[in-house]
């Protein structure tokens, strides 16, 4: 049973990666330079910039902001549940 939760955690991480790539593309189209070498380190900065820009344009955060936040939180929860189930 724990393998199922670990698989769900991996799928959630993949969805978070897709969300961060779409956010980087959005920022790049808006003229913000994306540092691909340090992308993993700067991803939270880019997500904050995406949030700030979309709130400025629409009055609320864009859908990819929530997609990233939810997917990473789900990955954490699935990994913890899978770890607990593996110990039992």
N, CA, C and O atoms as CSV, one atom per row, in Angstrom:
chain,resi,resn,atom,element,x,y,z
A,1,UNK,N,N,0.816,-1.203,0.000
A,1,UNK,CA,C,0.000,0.000,0.000
A,1,UNK,C,C,0.857,1.263,0.000
A,1,UNK,O,O,0.479,2.280,-0.582
A,2,UNK,N,N,2.009,1.189,0.655
A,2,UNK,CA,C,2.856,2.376,0.706
A,2,UNK,C,C,3.403,2.728,-0.668
A,2,UNK,O,O,3.674,3.896,-0.948
A,3,UNK,N,N,3.569,1.723,-1.530
A,3,UNK,CA,C,4.072,1.990,-2.879
A,3,UNK,C,C,3.109,2.875,-3.673
A,3,UNK,O,O,3.535,3.688,-4.493
A,4,UNK,N,N,1.838,2.713,-3.428
A,4,UNK,CA,C,0.837,3.545,-4.111
A,4,UNK,C,C,1.015,5.004,-3.709
A,4,UNK,O,O,0.974,5.891,-4.561
A,5,UNK,N,N,1.211,5.257,-2.424
A,5,UNK,CA,C,1.380,6.631,-1.965
A,5,UNK,C,C,2.692,7.230,-2.458
A,5,UNK,O,O,2.749,8.419,-2.772
A,6,UNK,N,N,3.747,6.419,-2.529
A,6,UNK,CA,C,5.004,6.923,-3.070
A,6,UNK,C,C,4.860,7.251,-4.558
A,6,UNK,O,O,5.440,8.227,-5.034
A,7,UNK,N,N,4.096,6.445,-5.292
A,7,UNK,CA,C,3.839,6.732,-6.706
A,7,UNK,C,C,3.033,8.020,-6.857
A,7,UNK,O,O,3.309,8.829,-7.742
A,8,UNK,N,N,2.044,8.208,-5.998
A,8,UNK,CA,C,1.268,9.458,-6.029
A,8,UNK,C,C,2.141,10.658,-5.684
A,8,UNK,O,O,1.967,11.737,-6.251
A,9,UNK,N,N,3.077,10.476,-4.762
A,9,UNK,CA,C,4.002,11.557,-4.414
A,9,UNK,C,C,4.870,11.923,-5.615
A,9,UNK,O,O,5.096,13.101,-5.888
A,10,UNK,N,N,5.350,10.916,-6.324
A,10,UNK,CA,C,6.181,11.182,-7.503
A,10,UNK,C,C,5.369,11.890,-8.587
A,10,UNK,O,O,5.867,12.822,-9.218
A,11,UNK,N,N,4.142,11.464,-8.806
A,11,UNK,CA,C,3.276,12.136,-9.782
A,11,UNK,C,C,3.005,13.586,-9.390
A,11,UNK,O,O,2.951,14.467,-10.249
A,12,UNK,N,N,2.837,13.828,-8.109
A,12,UNK,CA,C,2.619,15.199,-7.633
A,12,UNK,C,C,3.853,16.060,-7.860
A,12,UNK,O,O,3.734,17.227,-8.236
A,13,UNK,N,N,5.019,15.505,-7.638
A,13,UNK,CA,C,6.259,16.249,-7.880
A,13,UNK,C,C,6.408,16.560,-9.367
A,13,UNK,O,O,6.820,17.660,-9.736
A,14,UNK,N,N,6.076,15.602,-10.212
A,14,UNK,CA,C,6.150,15.834,-11.665
A,14,UNK,C,C,5.199,16.953,-12.060
A,14,UNK,O,O,5.555,17.806,-12.873
A,15,UNK,N,N,3.994,16.963,-11.497
A,15,UNK,CA,C,3.045,18.035,-11.805
A,15,UNK,C,C,3.563,19.381,-11.297
A,15,UNK,O,O,3.353,20.406,-11.946
A,16,UNK,N,N,4.233,19.391,-10.150
A,16,UNK,CA,C,4.840,20.620,-9.646
A,16,UNK,C,C,5.941,21.123,-10.566
A,16,UNK,O,O,6.089,22.329,-10.761
A,17,UNK,N,N,6.708,20.206,-11.128
A,17,UNK,CA,C,7.762,20.589,-12.074
A,17,UNK,C,C,7.153,21.186,-13.338
A,17,UNK,O,O,7.643,22.189,-13.858
A,18,UNK,N,N,6.086,20.566,-13.825
A,18,UNK,CA,C,5.391,21.105,-15.007
A,18,UNK,C,C,4.862,22.503,-14.697
A,18,UNK,O,O,4.984,23.406,-15.524
A,19,UNK,N,N,4.282,22.690,-13.525
A,19,UNK,CA,C,3.763,24.003,-13.138
A,19,UNK,C,C,4.872,25.044,-13.086
A,19,UNK,O,O,4.684,26.174,-13.537
A,20,UNK,N,N,6.020,24.676,-12.542
A,20,UNK,CA,C,7.117,25.636,-12.445
A,20,UNK,C,C,7.672,25.986,-13.823
A,20,UNK,O,O,8.095,27.120,-14.045
A,21,UNK,N,N,7.675,25.034,-14.746
A,21,UNK,CA,C,8.132,25.318,-16.106
A,21,UNK,C,C,7.165,26.270,-16.810
A,21,UNK,O,O,7.594,27.180,-17.518
A,22,UNK,N,N,5.874,26.062,-16.618
A,22,UNK,CA,C,4.881,26.960,-17.221
A,22,UNK,C,C,5.001,28.360,-16.617
A,22,UNK,O,O,4.882,29.354,-17.333
A,23,UNK,N,N,5.232,28.445,-15.316
A,23,UNK,CA,C,5.415,29.742,-14.668
A,23,UNK,C,C,6.654,30.441,-15.225
A,23,UNK,O,O,6.621,31.645,-15.478
A,24,UNK,N,N,7.740,29.701,-15.418
A,24,UNK,CA,C,8.954,30.289,-15.982
A,24,UNK,C,C,8.710,30.784,-17.405
A,24,UNK,O,O,9.217,31.836,-17.796
A,25,UNK,N,N,7.943,30.034,-18.170
A,25,UNK,CA,C,7.602,30.466,-19.530
A,25,UNK,C,C,6.775,31.743,-19.504
A,25,UNK,O,O,7.002,32.650,-20.304
A,26,UNK,N,N,5.823,31.816,-18.593
A,26,UNK,CA,C,4.997,33.014,-18.429
A,26,UNK,C,C,5.876,34.223,-18.117
A,26,UNK,O,O,5.716,35.284,-18.720
A,27,UNK,N,N,6.801,34.060,-17.174
A,27,UNK,CA,C,7.681,35.162,-16.793
A,27,UNK,C,C,8.609,35.553,-17.935
A,27,UNK,O,O,8.882,36.734,-18.145
A,28,UNK,N,N,9.089,34.563,-18.668
A,28,UNK,CA,C,9.969,34.843,-19.796
A,28,UNK,C,C,9.231,35.644,-20.867
A,28,UNK,O,O,9.813,36.539,-21.479
A,29,UNK,N,N,7.965,35.332,-21.096
A,29,UNK,CA,C,7.164,36.094,-22.062
A,29,UNK,C,C,6.912,37.517,-21.591
A,29,UNK,O,O,6.657,38.400,-22.409
A,30,UNK,N,N,6.977,37.752,-20.298
A,30,UNK,CA,C,6.789,39.093,-19.736
A,30,UNK,C,C,8.113,39.868,-19.663
A,30,UNK,O,O,8.139,40.995,-19.170
A,31,UNK,N,N,9.206,39.273,-20.149
A,31,UNK,CA,C,10.481,39.981,-20.206
A,31,UNK,C,C,11.376,39.775,-18.997
A,31,UNK,O,O,12.382,40.472,-18.859
A,32,UNK,N,N,11.045,38.847,-18.123
A,32,UNK,CA,C,11.873,38.572,-16.950
A,32,UNK,C,C,12.865,37.472,-17.321
A,32,UNK,O,O,12.485,36.420,-17.834
A,33,UNK,N,N,14.139,37.738,-17.052
A,33,UNK,CA,C,15.180,36.758,-17.368
A,33,UNK,C,C,15.101,35.581,-16.404
A,33,UNK,O,O,15.002,35.762,-15.191
A,34,UNK,N,N,15.145,34.375,-16.959
A,34,UNK,CA,C,15.106,33.138,-16.180
A,34,UNK,C,C,16.502,32.524,-16.214
A,34,UNK,O,O,17.038,32.252,-17.289
A,35,UNK,N,N,17.083,32.309,-15.057
A,35,UNK,CA,C,18.396,31.696,-14.950
A,35,UNK,C,C,18.212,30.180,-14.910
A,35,UNK,O,O,17.838,29.613,-13.884
A,36,UNK,N,N,18.481,29.538,-16.041
A,36,UNK,CA,C,18.264,28.097,-16.131
A,36,UNK,C,C,19.294,27.298,-15.344
A,36,UNK,O,O,19.018,26.180,-14.909
A,37,UNK,N,N,20.471,27.866,-15.163
A,37,UNK,CA,C,21.510,27.165,-14.417
A,37,UNK,C,C,21.119,26.992,-12.948
A,37,UNK,O,O,21.354,25.939,-12.355
A,38,UNK,N,N,20.524,28.026,-12.373
A,38,UNK,CA,C,20.122,27.990,-10.967
A,38,UNK,C,C,18.608,27.952,-10.797
A,38,UNK,O,O,18.074,28.453,-9.808
A,39,UNK,N,N,17.924,27.358,-11.762
A,39,UNK,CA,C,16.459,27.348,-11.740
A,39,UNK,C,C,15.916,26.676,-10.481
A,39,UNK,O,O,14.963,27.168,-9.877
A,40,UNK,N,N,16.518,25.554,-10.082
A,40,UNK,CA,C,16.025,24.833,-8.901
A,40,UNK,C,C,16.167,25.664,-7.639
A,40,UNK,O,O,15.359,25.538,-6.719
A,41,UNK,N,N,17.175,26.506,-7.586
A,41,UNK,CA,C,17.387,27.347,-6.407
A,41,UNK,C,C,16.440,28.544,-6.419
A,41,UNK,O,O,15.971,28.980,-5.367
A,42,UNK,N,N,16.164,29.071,-7.599
A,42,UNK,CA,C,15.382,30.306,-7.730
A,42,UNK,C,C,13.901,30.088,-8.012
A,42,UNK,O,O,13.171,31.053,-8.238
A,43,UNK,N,N,13.446,28.840,-8.004
A,43,UNK,CA,C,12.061,28.558,-8.390
A,43,UNK,C,C,11.065,29.272,-7.475
A,43,UNK,O,O,10.033,29.743,-7.951
A,44,UNK,N,N,11.345,29.360,-6.201
A,44,UNK,CA,C,10.408,30.053,-5.293
A,44,UNK,C,C,10.348,31.553,-5.603
A,44,UNK,O,O,9.291,32.169,-5.476
A,45,UNK,N,N,11.462,32.131,-6.003
A,45,UNK,CA,C,11.480,33.538,-6.397
A,45,UNK,C,C,10.604,33.740,-7.633
A,45,UNK,O,O,9.839,34.702,-7.703
A,46,UNK,N,N,10.715,32.837,-8.605
A,46,UNK,CA,C,9.922,32.943,-9.824
A,46,UNK,C,C,8.429,32.758,-9.530
A,46,UNK,O,O,7.587,33.425,-10.132
A,47,UNK,N,N,8.117,31.876,-8.628
A,47,UNK,CA,C,6.714,31.674,-8.269
A,47,UNK,C,C,6.149,32.920,-7.594
A,47,UNK,O,O,5.006,33.305,-7.844
A,48,UNK,N,N,6.955,33.550,-6.738
A,48,UNK,CA,C,6.529,34.799,-6.099
A,48,UNK,C,C,6.320,35.895,-7.149
A,48,UNK,O,O,5.348,36.647,-7.075
A,49,UNK,N,N,7.227,35.986,-8.123
A,49,UNK,CA,C,7.079,36.987,-9.175
A,49,UNK,C,C,5.823,36.736,-10.004
A,49,UNK,O,O,5.116,37.675,-10.368
A,50,UNK,N,N,5.548,35.467,-10.300
A,50,UNK,CA,C,4.329,35.104,-11.034
A,50,UNK,C,C,3.091,35.527,-10.237
A,50,UNK,O,O,2.147,36.097,-10.783
A,51,UNK,N,N,3.121,35.237,-8.945
A,51,UNK,CA,C,2.002,35.614,-8.074
A,51,UNK,C,C,1.803,37.126,-8.096
A,51,UNK,O,O,0.679,37.608,-8.232
A,52,UNK,N,N,2.882,37.861,-7.963
A,52,UNK,CA,C,2.816,39.324,-7.916
A,52,UNK,C,C,2.289,39.897,-9.237
A,52,UNK,O,O,1.468,40.814,-9.232
A,53,UNK,N,N,2.755,39.363,-10.354
A,53,UNK,CA,C,2.324,39.867,-11.663
A,53,UNK,C,C,0.850,39.543,-11.908
A,53,UNK,O,O,0.094,40.411,-12.343
A,54,UNK,N,N,0.437,38.311,-11.635
A,54,UNK,CA,C,-0.953,37.938,-11.903
A,54,UNK,C,C,-1.926,38.653,-10.970
A,54,UNK,O,O,-3.041,38.983,-11.374
A,55,UNK,N,N,-1.516,38.893,-9.730
A,55,UNK,CA,C,-2.381,39.671,-8.826
A,55,UNK,C,C,-2.499,41.102,-9.330
A,55,UNK,O,O,-3.568,41.706,-9.248
A,56,UNK,N,N,-1.409,41.641,-9.849
A,56,UNK,CA,C,-1.446,42.992,-10.406
A,56,UNK,C,C,-2.323,43.096,-11.640
A,56,UNK,O,O,-2.961,44.125,-11.860
A,57,UNK,N,N,-2.364,42.049,-12.444
A,57,UNK,CA,C,-3.160,42.080,-13.669
A,57,UNK,C,C,-4.636,41.748,-13.439
A,57,UNK,O,O,-5.520,42.417,-13.974
A,58,UNK,N,N,-4.892,40.707,-12.636
A,58,UNK,CA,C,-6.263,40.200,-12.496
A,58,UNK,C,C,-6.877,40.408,-11.121
A,58,UNK,O,O,-8.084,40.238,-10.945
A,59,UNK,N,N,-6.067,40.769,-10.161
A,59,UNK,CA,C,-6.585,40.921,-8.809
A,59,UNK,C,C,-6.546,39.641,-7.994
A,59,UNK,O,O,-6.912,39.639,-6.819
A,60,UNK,N,N,-6.100,38.540,-8.617
A,60,UNK,CA,C,-5.965,37.273,-7.894
A,60,UNK,C,C,-4.824,36.476,-8.529
A,60,UNK,O,O,-4.469,36.703,-9.686
A,61,UNK,N,N,-4.256,35.548,-7.768
A,61,UNK,CA,C,-3.138,34.760,-8.309
A,61,UNK,C,C,-3.583,33.890,-9.488
A,61,UNK,O,O,-4.735,33.464,-9.569
A,62,UNK,N,N,-2.649,33.642,-10.386
A,62,UNK,CA,C,-2.938,32.811,-11.547
A,62,UNK,C,C,-3.106,31.346,-11.163
A,62,UNK,O,O,-2.718,30.941,-10.067
A,63,UNK,N,N,-3.674,30.560,-12.051
A,63,UNK,CA,C,-3.956,29.152,-11.738
A,63,UNK,C,C,-2.694,28.312,-11.542
A,63,UNK,O,O,-2.727,27.334,-10.794
A,64,UNK,N,N,-1.602,28.660,-12.182
A,64,UNK,CA,C,-0.387,27.856,-12.041
A,64,UNK,C,C,0.243,28.043,-10.676
A,64,UNK,O,O,0.974,27.169,-10.211
A,65,UNK,N,N,-0.024,29.168,-10.022
A,65,UNK,CA,C,0.460,29.365,-8.658
A,65,UNK,C,C,-0.172,28.324,-7.738
A,65,UNK,O,O,0.521,27.652,-6.975
A,66,UNK,N,N,-1.479,28.201,-7.820
A,66,UNK,CA,C,-2.176,27.218,-6.989
A,66,UNK,C,C,-1.811,25.790,-7.396
A,66,UNK,O,O,-1.718,24.902,-6.549
A,67,UNK,N,N,-1.607,25.577,-8.685
A,67,UNK,CA,C,-1.217,24.257,-9.157
A,67,UNK,C,C,0.107,23.824,-8.528
A,67,UNK,O,O,0.246,22.680,-8.096
A,68,UNK,N,N,1.073,24.735,-8.477
A,68,UNK,CA,C,2.369,24.406,-7.884
A,68,UNK,C,C,2.237,24.162,-6.382
A,68,UNK,O,O,2.761,23.175,-5.866
A,69,UNK,N,N,1.548,25.046,-5.690
A,69,UNK,CA,C,1.411,24.940,-4.236
A,69,UNK,C,C,0.692,23.649,-3.853
A,69,UNK,O,O,1.142,22.929,-2.962
A,70,UNK,N,N,-0.405,23.357,-4.511
A,70,UNK,CA,C,-1.183,22.159,-4.187
A,70,UNK,C,C,-0.400,20.888,-4.513
A,70,UNK,O,O,-0.401,19.939,-3.729
A,71,UNK,N,N,0.259,20.866,-5.656
A,71,UNK,CA,C,0.985,19.655,-6.037
A,71,UNK,C,C,2.142,19.363,-5.082
A,71,UNK,O,O,2.371,18.205,-4.734
A,72,UNK,N,N,2.859,20.374,-4.660
A,72,UNK,CA,C,3.980,20.134,-3.743
A,72,UNK,C,C,3.486,19.750,-2.342
A,72,UNK,O,O,4.109,18.927,-1.672
A,73,UNK,N,N,2.390,20.331,-1.906
A,73,UNK,CA,C,1.826,19.928,-0.615
A,73,UNK,C,C,1.294,18.499,-0.663
A,73,UNK,O,O,1.457,17.742,0.294
A,74,UNK,N,N,0.663,18.132,-1.768
A,74,UNK,CA,C,0.196,16.753,-1.917
A,74,UNK,C,C,1.371,15.774,-1.946
A,74,UNK,O,O,1.291,14.687,-1.373
A,75,UNK,N,N,2.451,16.157,-2.608
A,75,UNK,CA,C,3.626,15.290,-2.643
A,75,UNK,C,C,4.162,15.058,-1.235
A,75,UNK,O,O,4.540,13.940,-0.886
A,76,UNK,N,N,4.195,16.097,-0.440
A,76,UNK,CA,C,4.659,15.974,0.944
A,76,UNK,C,C,3.740,15.058,1.750
A,76,UNK,O,O,4.213,14.176,2.467
A,77,UNK,N,N,2.447,15.263,1.633
A,77,UNK,CA,C,1.483,14.447,2.378
A,77,UNK,C,C,1.555,12.986,1.936
A,77,UNK,O,O,1.568,12.085,2.775
A,78,UNK,N,N,1.600,12.746,0.620
A,78,UNK,CA,C,1.675,11.365,0.130
A,78,UNK,C,C,2.960,10.681,0.583
A,78,UNK,O,O,2.942,9.504,0.943
A,79,UNK,N,N,4.071,11.408,0.569
A,79,UNK,CA,C,5.339,10.813,1.004
A,79,UNK,C,C,5.306,10.473,2.493
A,79,UNK,O,O,5.812,9.428,2.902
A,80,UNK,N,N,4.718,11.341,3.296
A,80,UNK,CA,C,4.626,11.068,4.733
A,80,UNK,C,C,3.717,9.869,4.989
A,80,UNK,O,O,4.058,8.988,5.778
A,81,UNK,N,N,2.575,9.833,4.333
A,81,UNK,CA,C,1.650,8.700,4.517
A,81,UNK,C,C,2.315,7.399,4.054
A,81,UNK,O,O,2.200,6.369,4.719
A,82,UNK,N,N,3.009,7.451,2.913
A,82,UNK,CA,C,3.702,6.272,2.434
A,82,UNK,C,C,4.791,5.818,3.384
A,82,UNK,O,O,4.985,4.617,3.571
A,83,UNK,N,N,5.504,6.754,3.985
A,83,UNK,CA,C,6.524,6.408,4.960
A,83,UNK,C,C,5.939,5.798,6.213
A,83,UNK,O,O,6.496,4.844,6.757
A,84,UNK,N,N,4.832,6.328,6.677
A,84,UNK,CA,C,4.168,5.786,7.864
A,84,UNK,C,C,3.638,4.386,7.583
A,84,UNK,O,O,3.787,3.490,8.413
A,85,UNK,N,N,3.032,4.195,6.439
A,85,UNK,CA,C,2.505,2.880,6.091
A,85,UNK,C,C,3.615,1.846,5.898
A,85,UNK,O,O,3.408,0.659,6.152
A,86,UNK,N,N,4.772,2.284,5.457
A,86,UNK,CA,C,5.887,1.357,5.272
A,86,UNK,C,C,6.427,0.875,6.624
A,86,UNK,O,O,6.919,-0.247,6.738
A,87,UNK,N,N,6.330,1.723,7.634
A,87,UNK,CA,C,6.808,1.365,8.972
A,87,UNK,C,C,5.867,0.393,9.674
A,87,UNK,O,O,6.283,-0.354,10.560
A,88,UNK,N,N,4.601,0.408,9.276
A,88,UNK,CA,C,3.604,-0.442,9.956
A,88,UNK,C,C,3.723,-1.876,9.492
A,88,UNK,O,O,2.971,-2.737,9.950
